[in-house]
Amino acid sequence: MIESWYPFFEWCEFTTIGQIVRQSLWLFPVIEAFHLVAFALLGGMILIVDLRLLGLILRQHSTSDLWYGARHWRRGALAAMVVTGVLLFLSEAVKCFYSQPFWIKIGALILAVLFSFTIGSRIAKAGDRVGPIWPKLAGLISIVLWGTVAWGGRWIGFSG
């Protein structure tokens, strides 16, 4: 099934944007820097909530306050991460097609976003009202998913 996507990946790489980014000496590293800063911002905000869900930090603050307090920054960072990620992808789509870390990253990213903005969000907003185990489980799942996104993203650069 994935093989049938190859023409799409090839088309992506040969778009005007993909060619401009790929042919520029400095554009890819600049976009990647913004991508990493956006991921660090998003990851940091999510990690703070996750560590609070685990009961490891900021116990004097409710998870709901932490989640709501950073919502605009979190959305903005996610949007910046997606836009810059698409630009990076377009410049090397064929390489990504053959990259197992890319597929792991994309799968984990989809799961992480869905989890964080649905189940994780609900548990963070509910805080301790959902019992002691659910916040810890949600924090742990979120850390594993976002950690996998980070690992996959970094490993793409080191794979063929």
Residue, then its C-alpha position, 0 to 999 in steps of 0.5 A: m500500500i505504501e508503495s502506491w504513495y511513491p508518485f505523490f512523494e516524487w511529485c512533492e519533491f519536484t514542486t517549486i517549493g521543494q526545489i527552491v528549498r533543496q537548491s538553496l544553500w541556506l534555506f533548509p538549515v534556516i527552516e530546520a532551525f525554526h522547525l526545531v525551535a517550534f518543536a522545542l516550544l511545543g514539546g516544552m509546554i506539553l512536557i511541563v503538563d505531562l510532568r505535572l500529570l505524573g506529579l513530579i513538578l509544579r504540584q501547587h498548580s492545577t494541570s488545568d491552569l497549566w494546560y489553558g495558560a499555554r494554549h495559544w502558544r501551544r497551537g502556534a508552535l504546532a502550526a509553525m512546526v507543521v508548516t516548517g515540517v512540510l517545507l522540509f519534507l517537500s525538499e527531500a520527499v523521496k528520501c523520506f519515502y524510503s526512511q523508516p524513521f520518517w514513517i515512525k515520526i509521522g505515525a507518532l506525530i499523528l498519534a501524539v497530536l490526536f492524543s494530546f488534543t483529545i484524551g490528554s487535554r481532557i485529563a489535563k483539564a480534569g486534573d485530579r478529578v479523574g483519579p490518581i492513575w489516569p493523569k499518570l498514564a496520560g502523562l506517560i503516554s504523551i511523553v512516549l509519543w512526543g519522544t518518539v516524534a523527536w527521535g524519529g525526526r532526529w534520526i531522519g537526518f542520520s539515515g540514508 
